[in-house]
Amino acid sequence: MPSFDYTSRDYLSIRQDLLDRASAVLPEWSNRNSSDFGMVFVDLWAYMGDILHYYVDRAAAETYIGTANNKSSILALANLFDYRPAAQTASTGTVTIAATNPTHSDTIIIPANTGFIASATDNLPVVYFTTTASASMGPSATSVVIQVGEGIYEESESPVQTVTRNTYSNGTSGQRFNLRYTGVITSTVSVFAAEGPTISGSPSLVQYFYTSDLSSATSTDKVFTVEIASDGVAQIIFGNGINGKIPENTAEITVSYRRGQGAAGNIGVGRITAFNTGSSVEGAYIASSSSTSGGTDSESIDSMKANIPLMFRTQDRAVSLQDFKDLALRIPQVVKATCTVAGTNVTVYGVPYQADYLTTTAVSLTIPSYVKEEVIAYFAPRSLVGASVIAASSVTLTPVNVTVSVAVKSNYVSYYVSSAVSEVVDSFFDFDNVSFDQVLSLGSLYRAIQSVEGVDYANITVFSTSTGTVNTISPASGALLRRGTISISTSGGITGIIS
């Protein structure tokens, strides 16, 4: 009697195994028509087996970093390795508020957490901003420049405890409270527990402070941490009485924070044009606004899958130069990074995302001060004693010049082929595609151009950082390649533009 093959795990092979066994057990059943009732059961069983094996395979794959696809699985693995995914950060900038009456005699107050709106335009979403501190214009002052951070301010929210579904501490260890909105900016979260001395019949509020690592806290430290679940829900987590104080039983918990849109908050000059609902300032209007930068999305699955093994290798300590390079990419605002060493000094080049990198003609890229501060703060507890970390102020940009003549096939429109070749060449210099220490070869450029539909052959006469043609181009240490002068000429094909 034929046995079942354990490698038969899909619908067709399971179905065939069932039919082979049926032929041995019930040789009189020879009707294999799809309308036969027995065949219906065979098909259903094979279908069920196929689905079960699929889920078995997926469950097994989700236990390994390299094959996991679900964010919840990656977050669980990150927790296993004590890896904290990079949280969403908010962009910052300035808004200039001007007095409606330049000769006003009173003081105009712009309160903290005043809201502003960057209206939607050119397929860009509406973005909200909030002042990070109060400001004022004295008598006869015509304007004031104030700092703003991306996000909508949510004040004194009562979060819900995940087990008891209330907003009060139950005195147990490791209490978790869910916040109402997603997109929470971790650095803006402030937490209060009503457990202080009684004033006017009610307990006063005691503030708890954010820490990225509860395990480093003592039993008396009033701290909390924030975890972002796979569905974007933010949880406030308190200590267990050994690492972090447990809020007193029945103490009401209140939370204030900003919620934002991450990288979408990086906007251009003049986008902020209006006060948010309920935030207008009497006697003042928005005169202008700067561009904003520093906004990043929460860490992606691909980034976590790449960084978790690196963190495990480095043990969150910077010893070798490669450790510094790997850990620099863990800084939320840093998208590309490299490091150089001279004696005991390690220079870290950390570059934030550049939206206009393809069109820049600059010879260097200035690194914002907030990125440099983040670099220094990040490496301070991770570097060896005696090592000095320096955050680079700029990155050299090395232009690559390309001149190429393209022969177009006779039945293709030369204009569209030229445009397609231009896009292919530009793709080499997209910010996402450039990297420190990269090697750009003439052969890769030829292969990319030849892959364009309609190209018969191509001749690259200039491929260099100056003039002439070389086989490979590499930037100097601490430099990036950028788009230089690109010249594309065509011959043959159908001339003109045909719609």
Secondary structure, DSSP 4 states (H G I P E B T S, - for coil): -PPPPTT--SHHHHHHHHHHHHHHH-TT-----TTSHHHHHHHHHHHHHHHHHHHHHHHHHTTSTTT---HHHHHHHHHHTT--PPPPB--EEEEEEEESSTT--SPEEE-TT-EEEE--BTTBPPEEEEESS-EEE-TT--EEEEEEEESEEEEEE--EETTT-SSB--S-TT-EEEEEEESB-GGG-EEEEEEEEEETTEEEEEEEEE-S-GGG--TT--EEEEEE-TTSEEEEEE--SSSSPPPPTT-BEEEEEEE--GGGG---TT-EEEEPTT---TTEEEEEE---B--BPPPPHHHHHHHHHHHHHHTT-B-SHHHHHHHHTTSTT-SEEEEEEETTEEEEEEE---TTGGG---SEEEPPHHHHHHHHHHHTTTBPTT-EEEE-SEEEEEEEEEEEEEEEEEEEEHHHHHHHHHHHHHHTTSTTT--TT--EEHHHHHHHHHTSTTEEEEEEEEEESSSSB-SEE-PPTTEEEEEEEEEEEEEEEE-S---
